[in-house]
Amino acid sequence: MAGANIDSDDPITDINITPLVDVCLVLVIIFMVTAPLFSDPPIKVDLPSAHTHEGEEADKITITLSKEGEYAIDAQKFSDPKLLGEALKASLAQKESKMVVLRADKDALHGQLTDLMARAKDAGAQSLTIATEQLK
């Protein structure tokens, strides 16, 4: 009989990678579902509405201002605007684009927003953008 003997006691030398692929695909799905949760800002704000175009996702820094006067840079909260300015200068030094996005609550004080804009310019921001909600 020509061919392999099925009933032989030879050890199995093949590796079954099907379970490994299944586990990897499940992990990819889990990461895809949970990744947007990590991008939530630390301070919830109600953005004003406007007719705008979507901005491109670039190498940017996001500053958040709540109506209570709380500040945050990306995921880090600040209570003192002076500390915020120092942290913003350090963050801008690490970024190439020097782009700052201001997310201010629509009920935040106008003076606080203009103060943030001035601090961002002083820290080295080359472009400022104010985030808004898309009108429906």
C-alpha positions as CSV (number, residue, x, y, z in Angstrom):
1,M,0.0,0.0,0.0
2,A,1.5,3.3,-1.1
3,G,0.7,6.2,1.2
4,A,0.9,7.2,4.9
5,N,-0.3,4.9,7.6
6,I,-3.1,6.6,9.5
7,D,-2.9,4.3,12.6
8,S,0.8,4.9,13.2
9,D,2.1,6.1,16.6
10,D,4.1,9.0,15.0
11,P,4.0,12.2,17.0
12,I,1.9,15.1,15.6
13,T,4.4,17.7,14.4
14,D,1.9,20.2,12.9
15,I,0.7,23.2,15.0
16,N,-3.0,24.0,14.8
17,I,-3.2,27.8,14.5
18,T,-7.0,28.0,14.2
19,P,-7.5,28.7,18.0
20,L,-4.8,31.3,17.9
21,V,-6.4,33.1,15.0
22,D,-9.8,33.0,16.7
23,V,-8.4,34.5,19.9
24,C,-6.5,37.3,17.9
25,L,-9.7,38.2,16.0
26,V,-11.7,38.4,19.2
27,L,-9.0,40.7,20.7
28,V,-9.1,42.9,17.6
29,I,-12.8,43.3,17.9
30,I,-12.6,44.1,21.6
31,F,-10.0,46.8,20.9
32,M,-12.0,48.3,18.0
33,V,-15.1,48.5,20.2
34,T,-13.4,50.0,23.3
35,A,-11.0,52.4,21.5
36,P,-13.5,55.2,21.1
37,L,-14.2,55.1,24.8
38,F,-10.6,56.2,25.5
39,S,-11.0,59.4,23.5
40,D,-13.7,60.9,25.7
41,P,-12.7,64.3,27.1
42,P,-12.3,64.5,30.9
43,I,-14.8,67.4,31.2
44,K,-18.2,67.1,29.6
45,V,-19.1,70.3,27.7
46,D,-22.1,71.3,25.6
47,L,-20.6,72.7,22.4
48,P,-22.3,75.4,20.4
49,S,-23.9,74.5,17.1
50,A,-22.6,75.8,13.7
51,H,-22.4,75.0,10.0
52,T,-18.9,73.6,9.8
53,H,-16.7,71.2,8.0
54,E,-15.1,68.3,9.8
55,G,-11.5,69.1,10.7
56,E,-8.8,66.6,9.8
57,E,-7.4,64.5,12.5
58,A,-3.9,65.8,12.9
59,D,-1.2,66.1,15.5
60,K,-3.3,68.4,17.7
61,I,-3.8,69.4,21.3
62,T,-7.4,69.8,22.7
63,I,-8.1,72.3,25.5
64,T,-11.5,71.9,27.1
65,L,-13.3,74.7,29.1
66,S,-16.4,73.9,31.1
67,K,-19.1,76.4,32.0
68,E,-17.9,76.1,35.7
69,G,-14.5,77.3,34.6
70,E,-12.7,73.9,34.7
71,Y,-9.8,73.4,32.3
72,A,-8.3,70.3,30.7
73,I,-5.6,69.6,28.2
74,D,-6.4,66.4,26.3
75,A,-7.1,64.1,29.4
76,Q,-5.4,66.1,32.1
77,K,-7.5,68.5,34.3
78,F,-6.3,71.8,35.6
79,S,-7.8,74.2,38.2
80,D,-5.2,77.0,37.7
81,P,-4.9,78.7,34.3
82,K,-1.2,79.3,35.0
83,L,-0.5,75.6,35.4
84,L,-2.5,75.0,32.3
85,G,-0.3,77.5,30.4
86,E,2.9,75.7,31.5
87,A,1.6,72.3,30.6
88,L,0.4,73.6,27.2
89,K,3.8,75.0,26.4
90,A,5.4,71.6,27.2
91,S,2.8,69.8,25.1
92,L,3.2,72.1,22.1
93,A,7.0,71.6,22.3
94,Q,6.4,67.9,21.6
95,K,4.0,68.4,18.6
96,E,5.0,69.3,15.1
97,S,1.7,70.9,13.9
98,K,1.3,73.3,16.9
99,M,-2.5,73.1,16.4
100,V,-4.8,73.7,19.3
101,V,-8.5,72.9,19.4
102,L,-10.6,74.8,21.9
103,R,-13.6,72.9,23.2
104,A,-15.6,75.5,25.2
105,D,-19.0,74.9,26.7
106,K,-21.6,77.3,25.0
107,D,-22.4,78.7,28.5
108,A,-18.7,79.3,29.3
109,L,-17.7,82.9,29.9
110,H,-16.4,84.8,26.8
111,G,-13.5,86.2,28.9
112,Q,-12.3,82.8,29.9
113,L,-12.3,81.6,26.2
114,T,-10.4,84.7,25.1
115,D,-7.9,84.2,28.0
116,L,-7.4,80.6,26.8
117,M,-6.8,81.7,23.3
118,A,-4.2,84.2,24.5
119,R,-2.5,81.6,26.7
120,A,-2.4,79.1,23.7
121,K,-0.8,81.8,21.5
122,D,1.7,82.7,24.2
123,A,2.6,79.0,24.6
124,G,3.5,78.7,20.9
125,A,0.3,77.6,19.2
126,Q,0.4,78.4,15.5
127,S,-3.3,77.7,14.7
128,L,-6.4,77.8,16.9
129,T,-9.7,76.1,16.1
130,I,-12.9,76.3,18.1
131,A,-14.8,73.0,18.3
132,T,-18.6,73.1,17.6
133,E,-21.4,70.6,17.1
134,Q,-22.8,70.1,13.6
135,L,-26.2,71.7,13.1
136,K,-28.9,69.1,12.2
